[in-house]
Amino acid sequence: MRKEIIGTIDGQLAAFRKKDITKAFAFSAAALRAQKPLPIFVAIVRASYPEIWANTHADYGIVRDDGETATVVVRVYAKDGNASYDYTLVREPEGWRIEGVLRHDPSKEEKV
């Protein structure tokens, strides 16, 4: 399960690195795609998730899942810095999809 879940997040991050926004969007959960059209998704990621938008690589923490939902803390690195994010994923017919991402408060993190 861990490999599939990380593969989904890694796939989206790789799509962002290639600036393939349509492919990055496809890794989002169906409910999120229905709620936020592609242009809004792009605007949100660019403005609120700078390390994800301009990522160079990521480190993955422990994956917790119950077969239907999963959570994992991901440290995302970019040229200008890094940040930790809580990823929530949901299993859909086509596989694991990203349902939500929450950036950790940088004032409460240790500097790496």
N, C-alpha and C positions, 0 to 999 in steps of 0.2 A: 504494500500500500504506500509506504514512504516514497518509493521510487516514482510511482505514478503521480503522487501529490506534488513532489518536488519538480517532476517533469513539467507539470502544468505551469507552475510559477516560473521555472527556468525558461520555458517556451515563451511566455509573455515577455519576460525581461529581454530575451534574445530578439524578439520582434521589435521591442522598443529600441534596442541598439541599432537595428537595421532600419529604423524609422518606418517599419511596416505596421502602420497604425491599425489597419483593417485586421491583420492577423492578431495583433495584441488585443484588440477588442473581442475577437472570437474566443479568447481564453476567459472572458468574463461570463458569469452565470447568466442564464436566459432572463431572469427577473431584472437583473441590472441592465442588460442590453435593452430590454423593453422600456425601462424607466428612463434611461439616459441614452439618447441617440449619439452616434459616433462623434459629431462635433463637440458636444457637451463633455463626453468622456475625455476627449483630447484636451480640452480646456482645463478640466479638473486635474488631470494628471500633470500637465505642464505647470500649473499654478501651485498645486498642493503637495505634489509628490516629486520634487525635483531630482532626488537621487534615483527614483525609479525611471523617470523620463530620460535621464542621461547616464544610466547605469553602465558600469564596466564589468561588474561581477557581483556575486552574492554568496553569503555563507548561511547555511540552514541549521536551525535548532531542532529540538525534538518535535516530531510530528505526533499530534494527538488526533485520533479519529475513532469514530464508532461505525464506520462503514458507509455512513450517509453524509456526515459533516466532518470537517477536519480543521485544525488550527496549527499554525507553526509560526515561530518568530524568525524573521529573515533579516539579516544585516545586509543592506544594499549599499554598494560602493559606487561612487562616481568620481570624476576627476576633482571636483570641488568639495568633496566631503563624503560622509557616510551617515546612515541612520538605520535604526531598527524599526521594523514594521511588523505588526500582528496581521497575518493573513488568515482569512476564514474562507474555506472552500466547501463546496457542496457537490455531491455526486449527481450527475445528470446522465441521461442515456448515452451521450457521446463521451463521457468520462468526467473527471474532476474539473470543476470550473471555479474561478475566483468570485466569491460573493461579496467580500469586503476587505478593505485594507485600512489599518489604523496606524498612523505614525506615532512612535513613542515620543514623549515630551523630552526634547533635547536637554532641558535644564536638569532633568532627573537621571540622565545617562552618564556613565563614565566615558571619558574621552578615550578613543582607541587610536 
